[in-house]
């Protein structure tokens, strides 16, 4: 029921009242989405600010108190921690953060890194939270990043359906896309700015700049009170979890992976409507899965044939005794199409009808004039391909927070982050 970003929003308010000056938007960092022991969104937040030297320890105590009071510590998967670093972010710490976003890191390693850079860690339950909190400090989003304005509900509304005006969301989408993204699902028309759980989020507007998400927020109408809102700077929609190309034989469970391979077995549909595709790259082969919730993406995957060359992006699911690892597809790029060749029975030389097999090694027989012929064989026919080269991904409703949507290609940021605009939070 809790939400890390909501606790961050409360801290923004608290720190502002204690005369801290923010030097960046709160950073919302999504970590490896394939970690099995994560909370739902595997998010961590970092607040970067300056303050008067003398009050630091009382400030830290007050921060820890707010995090504690607003964490659902009884929940099995909740394991919060606060980590504090004074001074600039060391580049080695940033490398550690990339590792937490792209791989698996244990508590011991995180504690070692924290100790090395004199980061003080205050775990509130177990120790797993130290990993994410330390990683959030190190990920200062110097590369590509996006913004999300998150508006929160007042506490008594949190178990009721969200009352956000659908027409205003589609107006916002029309007026701001492609500078905002993942507002609505194009296939179902479903509104994606509102989450569906009992968490405190009313809606989140994702976009390229702080100005555009603020403008979007002013267009969206809610028939319920907004308690507060904050603009976050984040790695949402950046593909930050995919690093360099892996060989199929190097793929490990619970990690995001990106491989290039040839389709080595035609796609098959399994019960539940999931589509499985086998890819090989010379080092090994792996099953790639497009699950039912990915909607029309499965139809694309089903059009691939043996010999096609693709780049596949996804999270690796651990294998079982009977099954090897599976790559759960997040997106696929088709880079070369093979010829799709069908073998058809020959036509009857006498009457022109399509012949039938007369049995193994027996040649062909015409069903119409009964002629048999042992000298003819099947004829290869090139089947026209219904697939073009290019990037394919599931509809927005099936995206992970980190997945870069199609509309963001070519908009990746490389320059320094944008300065704070006013207002960037409320109250
Ligand atoms: Zn015939």
Boltz pocket constraint, residues with backbone or C-beta under 6 A from the ligand:
constraints:
  - pocket:
      binder: B
      contacts: [[A, 348], [A, 349], [A, 350], [A, 351], [A, 352], [A, 353], [A, 366], [A, 367], [A, 368], [A, 369], [A, 370], [A, 371]]
      max_distance: 6.0
